[in-house]
Structure formats: structure tokens, C-alpha cells
Amino acid sequence: MTFEFKSINILIGPQGSGKSITAKLFYFFKSTFTDISTNILFENNIEEFKKLQTQKFIQYFPKDTWPKDSFKITYTLNDIIIIVENNDGGFLISYSNKIDIIYAKYYNAFKEQFDNDIIPRTIKWRQQIAAQVNRDIKRELSCNYLFNQYFIPAGRSFFSNLQHSMFSFIKSNSSIDPFLVEFGAVYEGIKETFRMDPSPGTPDSRFIEICTSILNGEYSRADDKDYLVHKDNRRVNLLNASSGQQETLPLLIFINALYHWPIESTTLYIEEPEAHLPPMAQKAIVQLLARTYNNFDNEFQIIITTHSPYILASFNNLLEAGRLTKDKPGQAASIAAIVPTDEQLDPALVAAYSLQNGEMESLIDPDSQLIKQTILDDVSNEIANEFGKLLDIEFNDEKL
């Protein structure tokens, strides 16, 4: 199966269908480019870099989770190709020559600086070198969202119940999912940035209103503890909040940080944004994601894995609004009264795939460029058909 990822990407399917693995593989392959600059900073040659990439793959995807049969996974970005394969010849990650050329170019360019004892190797100096390498690679590959990746995993309520003092232990525990650990490291650093007091009537205020509606309360933090404040001013420790609030708060804090402080060249991955949320709250999550995407300057990519047809339907409304505004600019005000301009999306920027029984299907209708309603309609039809059969039994009994 072949995926073509765009600016906003949605993977839907039942549990065990492969949507999470697909997202994590994409994360791994894209991290190659950040790892180039990191390895150069540590003065690793190309062979050391490739060895570390192999170790990283096995850490992300332990061997006991691999299929028994051979497999081959190919990632392509412009003229760069990375292949991961496992067969009778063993496990191998191979790279197209462009990776070797890029690595050698920047490794050699900065090796002279590394060998120059006059230049102090301060943290600031290393950060400047990394930023320069990243900028050059970004320009060379002509790819906007390449270097900053944030993966928000399922099971994020774990961090709602985690005391700050325990996080250092979590980071050192190699048995914990590395995606969960990486998320926790960033989450611990951004909790203080969550804003709940924007100026009234501003886009910021609407963003916070949506957050409040999802949480059914306002988030506050005091004495290193997290609280939700309800309309009647009850302050509930997050440890005692509902499962939906515990699962959603880490996601909202993360989205809020990206909305208010956009970081260029960013890809955001979200597993199951709908977890423990009713349909209207799921719709609100999609609204926040659209507002965050539109707040970036075309350097933001979103990858979503979901079970929920409501997530698809919510995105479809925003796509239809974006399409109508483009096709009928004279009706823009009327459309914005239904779907605010800040939430409208360009259908050309969205990809959606259904994964099931080892097969993948694109859900984008080639004519309308909207997401096909097949999944939502299939579920509704199955429920309606089942109910209809029950009604047949009821009315047949009455006739007797």
C-alpha cells in the first residue's frame, strides 16, 4: 500500500489495522533529517549515523512486534529514498546516495570548526550549528515541515495522573514506549504556557472558549498541581477529574502551545483525538486543529489516527466551507457565519485513508475533493437495518 501525505492527513480504521504503525513509521523516517544535524554535532561519521538509525528503529519498533514474514518499507521525499527491509538476508536500512551526499557536505563543512580548538563548544554554538544545518537541508530539499515533530500518543491521561517528581524515573525506564516518554518530556515543559485569559472578542478568546467547552471547565495550575475550575467555581484536582478530561487536557495544552507560539517546520501527530469524548467535543477538537493549522504560515503538517467517523464528518464540514468560499467568494460572509474563516480548510491540502484487513483506501472523492461519507453511512445503515429488522418482528407479532 502507498500513502501520499499532504498538509493534513487522517488515518481511520479499527484497532490493529496499522494506522498507528503507519504514523510512527512516518515519524521515524522524517526524524532522519533532524538526526543528521544531531549526529554532525556529536561528530559522528556517516557509518556511525546509520548504525544509530538502525538502533533507533528497533527501539521504536521492537523485533518481537515484527511480522514473521519478510517486509519492505520505502519512504520517498523528492529524490531521497530510505528503505527498511527484513528478509532472509537480515535487517537493513538503506539510503539513496543523496543522504550520503548531504551528510558528507555538512559534516566536512563543520569538521574544520570541530577541529579548531579556538572555538569554544558551548551549547549556544552547537545550537547555532544545528540550526544552520537544518536551514540548509530544508532549502536543499524544498520541504517546509521537516524538523520539529511532536507525537501525541494515545494513553496521554497517564501524564494527567503523573506527579512531576516521577517523570525523571519514567524517562530512565527503557520498557516504556519511547513515543510516550518523548511526549512527556515536552509536555512537562509547556504546561505553564497554557493561557486562559485572552482579550475578549479576539481569535484567542474564541480558541479558549472552545477549549473550555471541551473540558467543561477552565484549567489552572497551582503548587505544581493541575486543576479544573467549573462554572460554579468548584476547583477539582485533575487526579479526580473524568477520564475524558484527563485524556483531553494534555492534548489541549499541546495544541494551545502550538497555536500561540507557532514553530516553523512542524509536524504534529495525534493518536485518537476523540478518546473519551462525545461527538460535539470531537467536533470542537477538529475546530481547534483547523485554527492552529491556519495560524501557521504553510509550515505545519498534521497526522491524525482515529476510530471515529465524527472526526471525518467534522473535517468535511470545514473542507466544504473552504471549497465554497473559494468557489463563491460573494457568499464568503454567509459561509463564515456558519463556519468561521479561521476554521475553513482547503480540500487540496487534505488526505484521508481507511485501513482495514490489511488494505488501504483513499477516502478523498476525486471530484468534490471532500472526504467520502462511506464509513459514516455504512455505520448508520447497519444500525438502521438492524433496528428495522427488530421493528419487523414487533409489527409482525402485533398482526398475529
C-alpha positions in Angstrom: 0.0 0.0 0.0 1.2 3.5 -0.8 0.4 6.7 1.2 0.9 10.2 -0.1 0.9 12.6 2.8 -0.2 16.2 2.5 -0.6 19.0 5.0 -3.5 17.4 6.9 -3.7 13.7 7.0 -6.3 11.4 8.6 -5.9 7.6 9.0 -9.1 5.9 10.1 -9.6 2.2 10.9 -10.4 -0.4 13.6 -7.9 -1.4 16.3 -4.9 -3.3 14.9 -5.4 -2.0 11.4 -2.0 -0.5 11.2 -2.8 3.2 11.3 -0.7 3.9 14.4 2.3 2.0 12.9 1.9 4.0 9.7 2.1 7.3 11.6 5.0 6.1 13.7 6.9 5.0 10.6 6.4 8.4 9.0 7.7 10.0 12.2 10.8 7.7 12.2 11.6 8.5 8.5 11.2 12.2 8.9 13.3 12.2 12.0 16.2 11.2 9.8 16.8 14.8 8.7 16.9 16.1 12.3 19.2 13.2 13.2 21.6 14.3 10.5 22.3 17.6 12.3 22.3 15.9 15.7 24.9 13.4 14.6 27.1 16.0 13.0 27.1 18.0 16.3 28.3 14.8 18.0 30.9 14.4 15.3 29.6 11.0 14.2 30.6 9.9 10.7 28.1 8.6 8.2 28.5 5.0 9.3 28.0 5.8 12.9 24.9 7.8 12.0 23.4 4.8 10.1 24.2 2.4 12.9 22.4 4.7 15.4 19.4 4.9 13.0 19.1 1.1 13.0 19.2 1.1 16.8 16.5 3.8 16.8 14.2 1.8 14.5 14.5 -1.2 16.8 13.8 0.9 19.8 10.6 2.4 18.2 9.6 -1.0 16.7 10.8 -3.9 18.9 11.7 -7.0 17.0 9.0 -9.1 18.8 6.4 -6.9 17.1 7.7 -7.5 13.6 5.7 -9.8 11.2 7.1 -13.3 10.8 7.2 -12.8 7.0 9.8 -10.6 5.3 8.8 -6.9 4.9 10.0 -3.9 3.0 9.1 -0.3 3.7 10.0 2.6 1.4 10.0 6.3 2.2 10.4 8.9 -0.6 10.9 12.6 -0.3 11.7 14.2 -3.6 14.8 12.4 -4.8 15.6 10.9 -1.3 14.7 7.3 -0.7 15.0 5.4 2.6 14.3 1.6 2.6 13.7 -0.6 5.7 13.7 -4.3 4.9 13.9 -7.6 6.7 14.3 -10.8 4.9 16.5 -13.9 4.8 19.5 -11.7 4.4 18.8 -10.0 7.7 17.6 -6.5 8.7 18.8 -3.5 6.8 18.1 0.2 6.4 19.5 1.6 3.1 19.7 5.1 1.9 19.9 6.7 -1.5 23.1 8.5 -2.4 21.5 11.9 -1.7 21.7 11.2 2.0 25.4 10.3 1.8 26.0 13.5 -0.2 24.1 15.7 2.2 25.7 14.2 5.2 29.2 14.5 3.8 28.6 18.0 2.7 27.7 19.3 6.1 29.9 17.0 8.1 33.0 18.2 6.2 31.9 21.8 6.2 31.8 21.8 10.0 34.6 19.4 10.7 37.1 22.2 10.4 35.2 24.1 13.1 35.1 21.0 15.3 38.9 20.6 15.0 39.5 24.2 15.8 40.3 24.3 19.5 40.0 28.1 19.4 36.2 28.0 19.1 34.6 27.0 22.5 32.0 24.3 22.0 29.2 25.9 24.0 25.6 24.8 24.0 24.7 28.0 22.1 27.4 27.3 19.5 26.1 23.8 19.0 22.5 25.1 18.7 23.6 27.6 16.0 25.4 24.9 14.1 22.3 22.6 14.2 20.0 25.5 13.1 22.3 26.3 10.2 22.4 22.7 9.1 18.6 22.4 9.4 18.0 25.5 7.4 20.4 24.4 4.6 18.8 20.9 4.4 15.3 22.4 4.4 16.3 24.7 1.5 18.0 21.9 -0.4 15.0 19.5 -0.1 12.4 22.2 -0.6 10.3 20.8 2.2 8.6 23.0 4.8 7.5 20.7 7.6 10.7 18.7 8.2 12.4 19.2 11.5 10.1 19.8 14.5 8.0 16.7 15.2 5.6 16.2 18.1 3.8 12.9 18.7 0.8 13.0 21.0 0.1 9.3 21.8 -3.0 7.5 22.9 -3.0 6.9 26.7 -1.9 10.5 27.4 -4.1 10.6 30.5 -1.1 8.8 32.0 0.5 12.3 32.3 -2.6 13.8 33.9 -2.0 11.4 36.8 1.7 11.6 36.9 3.4 13.6 39.7 6.2 15.9 38.4 8.8 14.2 40.7 8.1 10.8 39.0 9.0 12.0 35.5 12.7 11.6 35.8 12.1 7.9 36.7 9.8 7.5 33.6 12.5 8.9 31.3 15.1 6.4 32.5 12.7 3.4 32.2 13.6 1.8 28.8 10.5 -0.5 28.9 8.1 2.4 28.4 7.0 3.4 24.9 9.6 5.9 23.6 6.8 7.9 22.0 5.1 8.3 25.4 8.4 9.3 27.0 9.2 11.9 24.3 5.7 13.4 24.6 6.0 13.6 28.4 9.3 15.4 28.2 7.8 18.2 26.0 4.5 18.2 27.9 6.2 18.8 31.2 7.9 21.9 29.8 4.8 23.5 28.2 2.1 23.1 30.9 3.0 26.6 32.3 2.2 28.2 28.9 -1.5 27.4 28.8 -3.4 30.7 28.5 -7.0 31.1 29.8 -7.3 34.9 29.9 -7.1 36.3 26.3 -8.6 39.7 25.3 -12.4 39.4 24.8 -13.6 39.2 21.2 -10.2 38.1 19.8 -9.4 34.9 17.9 -7.5 33.9 21.1 -10.7 34.2 23.1 -12.7 32.0 20.7 -9.9 29.4 20.9 -10.0 29.4 24.7 -13.8 29.2 24.6 -13.6 26.1 22.5 -11.0 24.6 24.9 -13.3 25.4 27.9 -16.3 23.8 26.2 -14.3 20.6 25.6 -13.0 20.4 29.2 -16.3 21.6 30.7 -14.2 23.9 32.9 -11.1 26.1 32.9 -7.6 24.7 33.5 -5.5 26.2 36.3 -2.2 25.2 37.9 -1.1 25.9 41.5 1.7 24.4 43.6 2.7 22.1 40.8 -0.8 20.6 40.7 -3.3 20.7 37.9 -6.9 21.7 38.4 -10.1 22.2 36.5 -12.4 25.1 37.6 -16.1 24.6 36.9 -18.7 27.3 36.3 -19.8 27.2 39.9 -16.1 27.8 40.9 -15.5 24.3 42.1 -11.8 23.5 41.8 -11.3 19.8 41.0 -7.8 18.2 41.1 -7.1 16.7 37.7 -6.4 13.4 39.5 -10.2 13.3 40.4 -11.4 14.6 37.0 -13.3 12.4 34.5 -11.4 10.1 32.1 -12.3 12.4 29.2 -10.9 15.4 30.9 -7.7 13.6 31.9 -7.2 12.3 28.4 -8.0 15.6 26.7 -6.1 18.1 28.8 -2.6 17.1 27.7 -3.8 17.3 24.1 -5.3 20.8 24.5 -2.3 22.1 26.3 -0.1 20.9 23.4 -2.4 22.4 20.7 -2.7 25.6 22.7 1.1 26.0 22.8 1.4 25.5 19.0 -1.4 27.9 18.4 0.0 30.7 20.4 3.7 30.1 19.6 3.9 28.6 16.1 7.1 26.8 15.5 8.2 26.7 11.8 8.7 23.4 10.0 6.5 21.4 12.3 4.6 18.1 12.0 2.1 17.2 14.7 0.9 13.6 15.2 -2.2 12.8 17.2 -3.4 9.4 18.1 -7.2 9.1 18.8 -8.1 12.8 19.4 -11.6 11.5 20.1 -10.7 9.4 23.1 -13.4 9.5 25.8 -15.2 12.4 24.1 -18.8 12.8 22.9 -19.4 13.8 19.3 -19.7 17.5 19.9 -16.4 17.6 21.8 -14.8 15.7 19.0 -16.1 18.3 16.5 -14.6 21.0 18.8 -11.2 19.3 18.7 -11.2 19.4 14.9 -12.1 23.1 15.1 -9.0 23.8 17.3 -6.8 21.8 14.9 -8.1 23.9 11.9 -7.5 27.1 13.8 -4.0 26.0 14.7 -3.2 25.0 11.2 -4.5 28.3 9.7 -2.3 30.2 12.3 0.8 28.8 10.7 2.5 30.1 7.5 2.2 26.9 5.4 4.9 25.2 7.5 2.6 22.9 9.6 1.6 19.3 9.0 -0.9 17.2 10.9 -1.2 13.4 11.0 -4.3 12.0 12.8 -5.1 8.4 13.6 -8.7 7.8 14.6 -11.5 5.3 15.0 -14.2 8.0 14.9 -16.4 8.8 11.8 -17.3 12.0 13.7 -13.8 13.3 13.2 -14.1 12.7 9.5 -17.5 14.4 9.3 -16.2 17.4 11.3 -13.3 17.8 8.9 -15.6 17.5 6.0 -17.7 20.5 7.1 -14.5 22.6 7.3 -13.4 21.4 3.8 -16.8 22.1 2.3 -16.7 25.6 3.8 -13.3 26.2 2.4 -14.3 25.0 -1.0 -17.5 27.1 -1.1 -15.6 30.2 -0.1 -13.2 29.7 -2.9 -15.9 28.9 -5.5 -18.3 31.6 -4.3 -16.4 34.5 -2.9 -19.5 36.6 -2.9 -21.0 34.3 -0.3 -18.0 34.4 1.9 -19.7 36.3 4.7 -22.7 33.9 4.8 -20.3 30.9 4.8 -18.2 32.4 7.6 -21.4 32.9 9.7 -21.7 29.1 9.7 -18.0 28.1 9.7 -15.7 30.8 10.8 -12.9 31.7 8.3 -10.3 30.7 10.9 -11.6 27.1 10.7 -12.1 26.7 6.9 -9.7 24.4 5.1 -8.6 24.0 1.6 -9.6 20.5 0.3 -6.4 20.3 -1.8 -4.3 20.1 1.4 -6.1 17.1 2.9 -5.5 13.3 2.6 -7.6 10.7 4.3 -7.2 6.9 4.2 -9.1 4.0 5.6 -7.1 1.0 6.8 -8.8 -2.4 7.3 -8.0 -6.1 6.9 -4.5 -5.2 5.5 -5.9 -3.0 2.8 -5.9 0.8 2.4 -8.4 3.0 0.6 -8.2 6.7 -0.1 -11.3 8.4 1.3 -11.0 11.6 -0.8 -13.6 11.9 -3.6 -11.6 12.9 -6.7 -14.5 15.1 -8.0 -15.5 17.0 -4.9 -12.2 16.7 -3.1 -14.2 16.1 0.1 -13.9 13.0 2.4 -16.3 10.2 1.3 -19.1 9.6 3.8 -18.8 5.9 3.2 -17.7 4.9 6.7 -20.3 7.1 8.5 -23.0 6.0 6.1 -22.1 2.3 6.5 -22.3 2.5 10.3 -25.6 4.4 10.1 -27.0 2.0 7.6 -26.0 -1.0 9.7 -27.6 0.4 12.8 -30.7 1.4 10.9 -31.0 -2.0 9.2 -30.7 -3.8 12.5 -33.3 -1.6 14.0 -35.6 -2.1 11.0 -35.4 -5.9 11.5 -36.4 -5.5 15.1 -39.4 -3.4 14.0 -40.4 -6.0 11.5 -40.5 -8.6 14.3 -42.5 -6.2 16.5 -45.1 -5.4 13.9 -45.4 -8.9 12.6 -46.2 -10.1 16.2 -48.9 -7.4 16.5 -50.5 -8.6 13.3 -50.7 -12.1 14.7 
